[in-house]
Amino acid sequence: MSDSGNSDIVITAVKRANTLRALRDGPVARSDLQDEIGVSRTTTHRITRELTDKSLIRRVDGLYELTPLGQLVAGEVEHLRDTVEIGLQLEPLLPSLDRTDIDVELLADATITVQEPGDPYRPVRRFISLLRESETLRGFDTTTIAPMYVDEIRESILDGMRTEVIYLSPVIDQLLDDHHEATVNAIESGQLELFVHDELPFGLVMFDDRVGVGGYDETGILRVFADTDDPAVRTWADDLYEAYREEAIPIQDHADWTG
């Protein structure tokens, strides 16, 4: 088949993705297919003829079904749809993730939590829910978490949660200005280690069983948070964290540290 023929099949498959999806579970009568894709009888006839001409579907005993080629193409179109959806949700993170060696498709099965109109703190609540279930926390962040949750995070650390975080210098300065005593107490308890780095790409957190990455809006509020238990993502996160950890300095060596 020529390149133009291949392109025609790709274009048709993407354009008729809903029809291909409706046929993935097995043969369907035209009337049922019409109801499933929500178009008129005339449009359904045009679509089925178009897909038949491209050898993507066939009619057997009065029912429409995917051909072997159609099954393969339908699966790839569904994968494309999923990839685009993941990309759109992770859009705030993609420029930063692109500077690392992670395969973004590893996040395909991640739990992705985004802001919604009237509920800008959904990603923060997801982060907190994972925090409550974990006995350890490691990572780095470009900002502090939403102020309404600072007390809960601090209490978790003082209650024995082992915590190691790398922050940008301005964040460390803010933390010491706003919560100096609590920060010093947590460090002296041995449960908290803080480090300072000049440049961090995004938010990264490693809980006991899950890894999360976060991107922020212009106000510093967590805009998207993706978390997963994929071992490959854990390995990537461990390596990335250690690389930044080696370059960071302990908070005790920071200019504003008074202990």
VEXRO-188614 format. One record per residue (C-alpha): residue number from 1; residue in three letters; x, y, z. Coordinates in Angstrom, 1 decimal, always signed. Last residue first. Layout:
! residues N
NUM_ALA_X_Y_Z;
...
This chain:
! residues 259
259_GLY_+19.4_+26.9_+64.6;
258_THR_+20.4_+30.2_+63.0;
257_TRP_+20.1_+29.2_+59.3;
256_ASP_+19.7_+32.2_+57.0;
255_ALA_+22.9_+31.7_+55.1;
254_HIS_+22.3_+28.0_+54.4;
253_ASP_+24.8_+25.5_+55.8;
252_GLN_+22.4_+24.1_+58.3;
251_ILE_+19.9_+23.7_+55.5;
250_PRO_+22.1_+21.0_+54.1;
249_ILE_+23.5_+21.7_+50.6;
248_ALA_+22.2_+20.4_+47.3;
247_GLU_+24.2_+19.0_+44.4;
246_GLU_+24.3_+15.4_+45.7;
245_ARG_+20.6_+15.6_+46.5;
244_TYR_+19.7_+16.7_+43.0;
243_ALA_+21.3_+13.6_+41.5;
242_GLU_+19.8_+11.4_+44.3;
241_TYR_+16.3_+12.7_+43.5;
240_LEU_+16.7_+11.9_+39.8;
239_ASP_+17.9_+8.4_+40.5;
238_ASP_+15.2_+7.6_+43.1;
237_ALA_+12.5_+9.1_+40.8;
236_TRP_+13.6_+7.1_+37.8;
235_THR_+13.7_+3.9_+39.9;
234_ARG_+10.2_+4.6_+41.3;
233_VAL_+8.9_+5.4_+37.8;
232_ALA_+10.1_+2.0_+36.6;
231_PRO_+8.5_+0.3_+39.7;
230_ASP_+5.1_+1.8_+38.8;
229_ASP_+3.3_+2.7_+42.0;
228_THR_+1.9_+5.9_+40.5;
227_ASP_+1.1_+9.5_+41.3;
226_ALA_+0.3_+12.5_+39.0;
225_PHE_-0.5_+15.9_+40.6;
224_VAL_-1.7_+18.8_+38.5;
223_ARG_-2.2_+22.5_+39.4;
222_LEU_-0.5_+22.7_+42.9;
221_ILE_-0.9_+26.3_+43.9;
220_GLY_+2.1_+28.6_+43.4;
219_THR_+0.2_+31.5_+42.1;
218_GLU_+1.3_+31.0_+38.5;
217_ASP_+0.1_+27.4_+38.5;
216_TYR_+2.1_+24.5_+39.8;
215_GLY_+3.2_+21.1_+38.5;
214_GLY_+3.4_+17.9_+40.6;
213_VAL_+5.1_+14.5_+40.4;
212_GLY_+4.2_+11.6_+42.7;
211_VAL_+5.8_+8.3_+43.5;
210_ARG_+3.9_+5.6_+45.4;
209_ASP_+4.5_+2.9_+48.0;
208_ASP_+6.3_+4.4_+50.9;
207_PHE_+6.0_+8.0_+49.6;
206_MET_+8.3_+9.6_+47.1;
205_VAL_+7.6_+13.2_+46.1;
204_LEU_+8.7_+15.2_+43.1;
203_GLY_+7.6_+18.8_+42.5;
202_PHE_+9.1_+20.5_+39.4;
201_PRO_+12.4_+21.3_+37.7;
200_LEU_+14.6_+22.4_+40.7;
199_GLU_+17.3_+25.0_+40.5;
198_ASP_+19.5_+26.6_+43.2;
197_HIS_+19.3_+23.7_+45.7;
196_VAL_+18.8_+23.8_+49.5;
195_PHE_+18.4_+20.8_+51.7;
194_LEU_+16.1_+19.9_+54.6;
193_GLU_+16.3_+16.8_+56.8;
192_LEU_+13.4_+16.0_+59.2;
191_GLN_+12.8_+13.2_+61.7;
190_GLY_+15.9_+13.7_+63.8;
189_SER_+14.0_+15.6_+66.4;
188_GLU_+16.4_+18.5_+66.0;
187_ILE_+15.2_+18.9_+62.4;
186_ALA_+11.6_+18.9_+63.5;
185_ASN_+12.3_+21.4_+66.3;
184_VAL_+14.2_+23.7_+63.9;
183_THR_+11.3_+23.7_+61.5;
182_ALA_+8.7_+24.3_+64.2;
181_GLU_+10.7_+27.2_+65.6;
180_HIS_+11.3_+28.8_+62.2;
179_HIS_+7.8_+28.5_+60.7;
178_ASP_+7.1_+31.7_+58.8;
177_ASP_+10.6_+33.2_+58.4;
176_LEU_+12.4_+29.8_+58.2;
175_LEU_+9.9_+28.5_+55.7;
174_GLN_+10.1_+31.6_+53.6;
173_ASP_+13.9_+31.5_+53.5;
172_ILE_+13.8_+27.8_+52.6;
171_VAL_+11.3_+28.6_+49.8;
170_PRO_+13.6_+31.4_+48.5;
169_SER_+16.6_+28.9_+48.5;
168_LEU_+14.8_+26.3_+46.4;
167_TYR_+13.8_+23.2_+48.4;
166_ILE_+15.1_+19.7_+48.9;
165_VAL_+13.1_+17.4_+51.2;
164_GLU_+13.8_+14.5_+53.5;
163_THR_+11.1_+13.3_+55.9;
162_ARG_+10.9_+10.3_+58.2;
161_MET_+7.3_+10.4_+59.7;
160_GLY_+7.6_+10.3_+63.5;
159_ASP_+4.8_+12.3_+65.0;
158_LEU_+6.9_+15.5_+64.5;
157_ILE_+6.8_+14.9_+60.7;
156_SER_+3.0_+14.2_+60.6;
155_GLU_+2.4_+17.3_+62.8;
154_ARG_+4.3_+19.5_+60.3;
153_ILE_+2.4_+18.1_+57.4;
152_GLU_-0.9_+18.7_+59.2;
151_ASP_+0.1_+22.2_+60.2;
150_VAL_+1.2_+23.1_+56.7;
149_TYR_-2.2_+22.1_+55.1;
148_MET_-4.0_+25.4_+55.1;
147_PRO_-0.8_+27.0_+53.8;
146_ALA_-0.9_+25.2_+50.4;
145_ILE_+2.4_+23.3_+50.0;
144_THR_+5.7_+25.2_+49.8;
143_THR_+7.2_+25.9_+46.4;
142_THR_+9.7_+24.4_+43.9;
141_ASP_+9.7_+21.0_+45.5;
140_PHE_+12.0_+18.1_+46.2;
139_GLY_+11.5_+14.6_+47.4;
138_ARG_+11.4_+12.1_+50.2;
137_LEU_+8.6_+11.2_+52.5;
136_THR_+8.3_+8.3_+54.9;
135_GLU_+5.6_+6.7_+57.1;
134_SER_+2.9_+6.9_+54.4;
133_GLU_-0.9_+6.7_+54.5;
132_ARG_-1.5_+10.3_+55.6;
131_LEU_+0.9_+11.6_+53.0;
130_LEU_-1.1_+9.8_+50.3;
129_SER_-4.3_+11.6_+51.3;
128_ILE_-2.4_+14.9_+51.6;
127_PHE_-1.1_+14.7_+48.0;
126_ARG_-4.7_+13.9_+46.7;
125_ARG_-6.0_+16.9_+48.8;
124_VAL_-3.3_+19.1_+47.1;
123_PRO_-4.4_+18.0_+43.7;
122_ARG_-8.0_+18.8_+44.4;
121_TYR_-7.1_+22.3_+45.8;
120_PRO_-8.5_+24.4_+42.9;
119_ASP_-12.1_+23.3_+43.4;
118_GLY_-14.5_+25.9_+42.0;
117_PRO_-13.4_+25.2_+38.5;
116_GLU_-11.3_+22.0_+38.6;
115_GLN_-7.6_+21.5_+39.4;
114_VAL_-6.1_+18.3_+38.3;
113_THR_-5.5_+14.8_+39.7;
112_ILE_-3.8_+12.2_+37.6;
111_THR_-3.7_+8.7_+39.1;
110_ALA_-1.0_+7.0_+37.0;
109_ASP_-1.7_+4.3_+34.4;
108_ALA_-0.3_+6.3_+31.5;
107_LEU_+2.5_+7.7_+33.6;
106_LEU_+5.0_+5.3_+32.1;
105_GLU_+4.0_+7.0_+28.8;
104_VAL_+6.0_+10.0_+29.9;
103_ASP_+9.2_+8.0_+29.4;
102_ILE_+11.5_+9.6_+31.9;
101_ASP_+15.0_+10.8_+30.9;
100_THR_+14.6_+14.3_+32.3;
99_ARG_+14.5_+17.7_+30.5;
98_ASP_+11.2_+16.6_+28.9;
97_LEU_+9.7_+16.3_+32.3;
96_SER_+10.1_+20.1_+32.8;
95_PRO_+8.4_+21.0_+29.5;
94_LEU_+5.7_+18.3_+30.1;
93_LEU_+4.7_+19.3_+33.6;
92_PRO_+2.0_+21.9_+32.9;
91_GLU_+0.7_+19.7_+30.1;
90_LEU_+0.2_+16.7_+32.3;
89_GLN_-3.6_+16.6_+31.8;
88_LEU_-3.3_+17.4_+28.1;
87_GLY_-0.5_+14.8_+27.6;
86_ILE_-2.6_+12.1_+29.5;
85_GLU_-5.5_+12.8_+27.2;
84_VAL_-3.3_+12.7_+24.1;
83_THR_-1.8_+9.4_+25.2;
82_ASP_-5.2_+7.9_+25.9;
81_ARG_-6.5_+8.9_+22.5;
80_LEU_-3.4_+7.5_+20.8;
79_HIS_-3.8_+4.2_+22.6;
78_GLU_-7.4_+4.1_+21.4;
77_VAL_-6.2_+4.7_+17.9;
76_GLU_-3.7_+2.0_+18.2;
75_GLY_-6.3_-0.5_+19.4;
74_ALA_-8.6_+0.4_+16.6;
73_VAL_-5.8_+0.0_+14.1;
72_LEU_-5.1_-3.6_+15.2;
71_GLN_-8.8_-4.6_+15.4;
70_GLY_-9.4_-2.9_+12.0;
69_LEU_-6.6_-4.9_+10.4;
68_PRO_-8.1_-8.1_+11.7;
67_THR_-11.5_-6.9_+10.4;
66_LEU_-13.8_-5.1_+12.8;
65_GLU_-17.4_-6.2_+12.9;
64_TYR_-20.7_-5.1_+11.4;
63_LEU_-23.7_-7.4_+11.5;
62_GLY_-26.0_-8.6_+8.8;
61_ASP_-24.5_-12.1_+8.6;
60_VAL_-21.0_-10.6_+8.2;
59_ARG_-20.4_-7.0_+7.3;
58_ARG_-16.8_-5.8_+7.3;
57_ILE_-14.7_-3.2_+9.1;
56_LEU_-11.2_-1.7_+8.7;
55_SER_-10.8_-2.6_+5.0;
54_LYS_-10.6_+1.1_+4.0;
53_ASP_-13.7_+0.7_+1.8;
52_THR_-15.5_-0.9_+4.8;
51_LEU_-14.6_+2.1_+7.0;
50_GLU_-16.1_+4.5_+4.4;
49_ARG_-19.2_+2.4_+3.9;
48_THR_-19.7_+2.1_+7.6;
47_ILE_-19.4_+5.9_+8.0;
46_ARG_-21.7_+6.7_+5.1;
45_HIS_-24.4_+4.3_+6.4;
44_THR_-24.1_+5.7_+9.9;
43_THR_-24.5_+9.2_+8.5;
42_THR_-27.7_+8.2_+6.7;
41_ARG_-29.1_+6.5_+9.8;
40_SER_-28.4_+9.6_+11.9;
39_VAL_-25.7_+9.9_+14.5;
38_GLY_-25.3_+9.0_+18.2;
37_ILE_-22.3_+6.6_+18.1;
36_GLU_-24.0_+3.9_+20.0;
35_ASP_-27.5_+4.5_+18.6;
34_GLN_-26.3_+4.2_+15.1;
33_LEU_-24.2_+1.1_+16.0;
32_ASP_-27.4_-0.5_+17.4;
31_SER_-29.2_+0.2_+14.2;
30_ARG_-26.3_-1.1_+12.1;
29_ALA_-26.2_-4.4_+14.0;
28_VAL_-23.0_-4.9_+16.1;
27_PRO_-20.3_-7.5_+16.0;
26_GLY_-17.8_-7.6_+18.9;
25_ASP_-16.4_-5.7_+21.8;
24_ARG_-14.2_-3.5_+19.6;
23_LEU_-17.1_-2.4_+17.5;
22_ALA_-18.1_+0.7_+19.4;
21_ARG_-14.4_+1.8_+19.6;
20_LEU_-14.1_+1.7_+15.9;
19_THR_-17.2_+3.9_+15.6;
18_ASN_-15.9_+6.4_+18.1;
17_ALA_-12.5_+6.5_+16.4;
16_ARG_-14.0_+7.5_+13.0;
15_LYS_-11.9_+10.6_+12.4;
14_VAL_-8.8_+8.8_+13.9;
13_ALA_-9.4_+5.7_+11.7;
12_THR_-10.1_+7.8_+8.6;
11_ILE_-6.9_+9.8_+9.0;
10_VAL_-4.8_+6.8_+9.6;
9_ILE_-6.4_+4.9_+6.7;
8_ASP_-5.8_+7.8_+4.4;
7_SER_-2.2_+8.1_+5.5;
6_ASN_-1.6_+4.5_+4.7;
5_GLY_-3.0_+5.0_+1.2;
4_SER_-0.9_+8.1_+0.7;
3_ASP_+2.2_+6.1_+1.7;
2_SER_+1.3_+3.5_-0.9;
1_MET_+0.0_+0.0_+0.0;
